């Protein structure tokens, strides 16, 4: 049976209040009593029940983070940024993966609410405004990451995805390409749609250019490889001369598919992704990409969340970072 705070007090020969002060307000306790309490804790193997303490105080030391796909290094770096900022405030971040599934996303949100976390950082698959309003009424704030809410009632940290799509397509057009293919999905995901919209805007500025779309069921390497196989199966005259992928994972899969079939990148088909994950620069053909400041986005979102936790009536704030084009060999 686990040792209790009463057991520690009895072993140290002090009151329960003294043990509590040693754990929470050590400056109030004499040095000899502190020593005896720590010796008793070591002998008994006592572990404090922080969950119960936080429940009584109404202030959890945990922040929930729900991301679309934990396999995507963009979200890994975002989580690391949030963790760095949380550590500065004595907090921990608990990471959950929705896997681009609405039901799974809802389960994670419910669980975090049951655990009474300090707040939730959420990269939602679709609109979740009503659910987040319920949580806010119960004292749990939320900040959206990687997108804004439709009604803008919740603070958000994102990048200008439409501008990023414009930069990617404009780079391909400026390199002389005219038959562009956008690959990504699901197309009803806000980030994917915004990036495609930006690409359309760029193509619309060039009279002899066109943009086709090849939807994918997911934003994964496997989905990209399938797309690469499909493009390779086209007659050479029908193939695009450049491809813009919704993220780097899809682009890396496309690259594998094209190279497997002997299609050269960029000589036959130029290729650009989005996110600029670490693997992009290390690919067989270093991948051009549109960079998001993922770590900084995580830090900023955590900081905003704590501000809403301290002041529930604080007005929503929407921080939009600017994307950056990173040109490498895949579009040279």
C-alpha positions in Angstrom: 0.0 0.0 0.0 1.3 3.4 -0.9 2.6 5.6 1.9 0.5 8.6 2.8 1.4 12.1 4.1 0.2 10.9 7.5 2.8 8.1 7.4 5.5 10.5 6.5 4.5 12.8 9.4 4.5 9.9 11.9 7.9 8.6 10.7 9.4 12.1 10.9 7.8 12.9 14.2 6.1 16.1 12.9 2.6 17.2 12.1 0.9 16.7 8.8 0.9 20.5 8.3 4.7 20.5 8.7 5.0 17.9 5.9 2.7 19.9 3.7 4.9 23.0 4.3 8.0 21.1 3.4 6.4 20.1 0.1 4.9 23.4 -0.7 6.4 26.2 1.4 9.8 25.0 2.6 10.9 28.5 3.7 8.4 28.2 6.6 10.0 25.1 8.1 13.0 24.7 10.4 16.0 23.1 8.8 16.0 20.1 11.2 12.3 19.4 10.4 13.0 19.6 6.7 15.8 17.1 7.0 13.6 14.6 9.0 10.7 14.9 6.5 12.9 14.2 3.5 14.5 11.2 5.3 11.0 9.9 6.0 10.0 10.4 2.4 13.0 8.5 1.2 12.5 5.6 3.6 8.8 5.2 2.8 9.0 5.9 -0.9 6.3 8.5 -0.6 5.1 10.1 -3.8 2.9 13.1 -3.5 -0.6 13.0 -5.2 -0.3 16.0 -7.5 -3.6 15.1 -9.2 -5.5 15.5 -6.0 -3.6 18.6 -5.0 -4.3 20.3 -8.3 -8.0 19.2 -8.2 -8.3 21.0 -4.8 -6.5 24.0 -6.1 -8.4 24.0 -9.4 -5.2 24.6 -11.3 -3.7 21.8 -13.3 -0.1 21.6 -14.3 -1.0 19.9 -17.6 -1.8 21.4 -21.0 -3.5 19.3 -23.7 -2.3 19.4 -27.3 -4.3 17.7 -30.0 -2.6 17.5 -33.5 -3.8 16.2 -36.8 -1.0 13.7 -37.4 1.7 13.1 -34.9 3.8 11.4 -37.6 4.2 14.7 -39.4 7.5 16.4 -38.2 5.8 19.8 -38.5 3.6 18.9 -35.5 6.5 17.3 -33.7 8.4 20.6 -33.8 5.3 22.5 -32.9 4.9 20.3 -29.8 8.5 20.9 -28.9 8.0 24.6 -29.0 4.9 24.3 -26.8 6.9 22.2 -24.3 9.7 24.7 -24.2 7.3 27.5 -23.2 5.4 25.3 -20.8 8.6 24.3 -19.0 9.3 28.0 -18.3 6.0 28.0 -16.3 6.4 24.7 -14.5 3.9 23.0 -16.8 3.8 19.9 -18.9 2.3 19.3 -22.4 0.3 16.1 -23.0 0.2 15.2 -26.8 -2.7 13.5 -28.4 -3.1 12.5 -32.1 -6.5 12.9 -33.8 -5.2 11.2 -37.0 -7.5 13.5 -39.0 -10.5 11.8 -37.5 -13.3 13.9 -36.1 -14.5 11.3 -33.6 -11.0 10.7 -32.3 -10.4 14.4 -32.0 -13.6 14.7 -29.9 -12.6 11.9 -27.6 -9.3 13.6 -26.8 -11.0 16.9 -26.1 -13.4 15.1 -23.8 -10.6 13.3 -21.9 -8.6 16.5 -21.5 -11.7 18.3 -20.1 -12.3 15.4 -17.7 -8.7 15.8 -16.5 -9.3 19.5 -16.0 -6.2 20.5 -17.9 -5.0 24.1 -17.7 -6.1 24.6 -21.3 -6.0 22.9 -24.7 -4.0 23.7 -27.9 -5.9 22.3 -30.8 -5.1 21.8 -34.5 -8.7 20.9 -35.6 -9.7 18.8 -38.5 -12.9 20.8 -39.0 -14.8 23.6 -37.1 -15.1 23.0 -33.4 -16.4 26.3 -32.1 -19.4 25.0 -30.2 -17.4 22.4 -28.3 -14.7 24.9 -27.4 -17.3 27.4 -26.2 -18.7 24.8 -23.8 -15.2 24.2 -22.4 -14.6 27.9 -22.0 -17.8 28.2 -19.9 -16.3 25.5 -17.6 -13.0 27.4 -17.2 -10.9 25.6 -19.7 -9.5 27.9 -22.5 -8.4 26.8 -25.9 -6.1 28.2 -28.6 -6.1 27.0 -32.2 -2.9 26.1 -33.8 -2.2 25.9 -37.6 -5.6 27.5 -38.4 -8.2 30.1 -37.4 -11.7 29.5 -36.2 -14.5 30.5 -38.7 -16.1 32.9 -36.2 -12.7 34.0 -34.8 -14.0 33.7 -31.2 -10.9 31.8 -30.1 -7.3 32.9 -30.2 -5.2 31.3 -32.9 -1.6 30.9 -34.1 -1.2 30.1 -37.8 0.7 30.8 -40.9 -0.7 32.5 -44.0 -1.4 29.3 -45.9 -2.9 31.0 -48.9 0.2 33.2 -49.3 2.4 30.0 -48.9 0.5 28.4 -51.7 1.0 31.5 -53.8 4.7 31.5 -53.2 5.1 27.9 -54.1 3.2 28.2 -57.4 4.8 31.5 -58.2 8.2 30.0 -57.8 7.3 27.2 -60.2 5.9 29.7 -62.7 8.9 31.9 -62.5 11.1 28.9 -63.2 9.3 28.5 -66.6 6.7 25.8 -65.7 3.2 26.1 -67.0 1.4 22.8 -66.4 1.1 22.6 -62.6 -0.5 19.9 -60.6 -1.6 20.3 -57.0 -1.5 17.1 -54.9 -3.0 16.9 -51.4 -6.0 16.2 -49.2 -8.4 15.8 -47.8 -9.5 18.9 -49.8 -12.1 19.9 -47.2 -9.3 20.5 -44.7 -8.9 24.3 -44.3 -5.1 24.3 -44.6 -5.1 22.2 -47.8 -7.8 24.3 -49.4 -6.1 27.6 -48.5 -2.8 26.4 -50.0 -4.5 25.3 -53.2 -6.4 28.7 -53.4 -3.1 30.5 -53.2 -1.6 28.4 -56.0 -4.7 29.2 -58.1 -4.2 32.9 -57.6 -0.6 32.7 -58.8 -1.6 30.6 -61.9 -4.3 33.1 -62.7 -1.6 35.8 -63.1 0.0 33.9 -66.0 -2.1 33.6 -69.2 -0.8 30.3 -70.6 -0.5 28.5 -67.2 -2.9 25.9 -65.8 -3.4 24.2 -62.4 -4.9 20.7 -62.1 -5.7 19.0 -58.8 -5.0 15.4 -57.8 -6.8 14.8 -54.5 -5.3 12.4 -51.9 -7.1 10.7 -49.0 -4.5 11.8 -46.5 -1.4 14.0 -46.2 1.1 11.2 -45.8 4.1 9.7 -47.6 2.0 6.7 -48.7 -0.6 9.0 -50.3 2.2 10.9 -52.0 3.8 7.7 -53.3 0.4 6.7 -54.8 0.2 10.1 -56.5 3.7 9.7 -57.9 2.8 6.3 -59.3 -0.3 7.9 -61.0 1.6 10.7 -62.6 4.3 8.2 -63.8 1.6 6.2 -65.5 0.5 9.2 -67.6 1.7 9.6 -71.1 4.7 11.9 -71.2 2.8 14.6 -73.1 0.0 14.6 -70.5 2.2 14.8 -67.4 2.5 18.1 -65.5 5.9 19.8 -65.7 5.7 20.8 -62.0 3.9 19.6 -58.9 3.0 21.4 -55.7 2.2 19.2 -52.8 0.1 20.2 -49.7 2.9 19.2 -47.4 6.4 17.8 -47.4 5.3 14.3 -46.5 3.2 14.1 -49.6 6.0 15.6 -51.6 8.5 13.1 -50.4 6.2 10.3 -51.3 5.7 11.8 -54.8 9.5 12.0 -55.1 9.9 8.3 -54.3 7.1 7.4 -56.8 8.6 9.4 -59.6 12.2 8.3 -59.1 11.1 4.6 -58.9 9.6 4.9 -62.4 12.7 6.7 -63.8 11.1 10.1 -64.0 13.7 12.7 -63.1 13.3 15.6 -60.7 13.5 18.4 -61.6 14.5 17.7 -65.2 11.2 16.0 -66.1 8.9 17.2 -63.3 9.8 20.0 -60.8 8.5 19.4 -57.2 7.8 21.6 -54.2 6.3 20.8 -50.8 5.1 22.8 -47.7 6.3 23.0 -44.1 10.1 22.6 -44.7 10.5 19.6 -42.3 14.1 18.4 -41.6 13.7 15.5 -44.0 13.1 17.9 -46.9 16.7 19.0 -47.2 18.0 15.4 -46.7 15.9 13.9 -49.5 17.5 12.0 -52.4 16.8 15.2 -54.4 16.8 18.0 -51.8 13.2 19.3 -51.7 12.1 22.9 -52.2 9.5 23.9 -49.7 7.5 26.6 -48.0 8.8 27.0 -44.5 6.5 27.5 -41.4 8.1 28.5 -38.1 6.7 25.5 -36.3 8.6 25.7 -33.0 7.8 29.4 -32.7 4.2 28.7 -33.4 4.0 26.2 -30.5 5.7 28.6 -28.1 3.4 31.4 -29.1 0.3 29.3 -28.8 1.2 28.1 -25.3 1.9 31.7 -24.2 -1.5 32.8 -25.5 -3.2 30.0 -23.7 -1.7 31.0 -20.4 -2.8 34.5 -20.9 -6.4 33.3 -21.4 -6.1 31.1 -18.4 -5.1 34.1 -16.3 -7.8 36.3 -17.8 -10.8 34.4 -19.1 -12.4 37.6 -20.5 -9.3 38.4 -22.6 -10.2 39.3 -26.2 -9.2 36.7 -28.8 -5.9 37.3 -30.6 -5.0 36.0 -34.0 -1.3 35.7 -34.7 -0.4 34.9 -38.4 3.2 34.2 -39.3 4.5 34.8 -42.8 5.7 31.7 -44.8 9.1 31.6 -46.4 10.1 30.1 -49.7 13.1 27.7 -49.5 14.3 26.7 -53.0 16.4 23.6 -53.4 17.4 21.1 -56.1 13.9 19.7 -56.7 12.9 23.0 -58.5 16.3 24.0 -59.8 
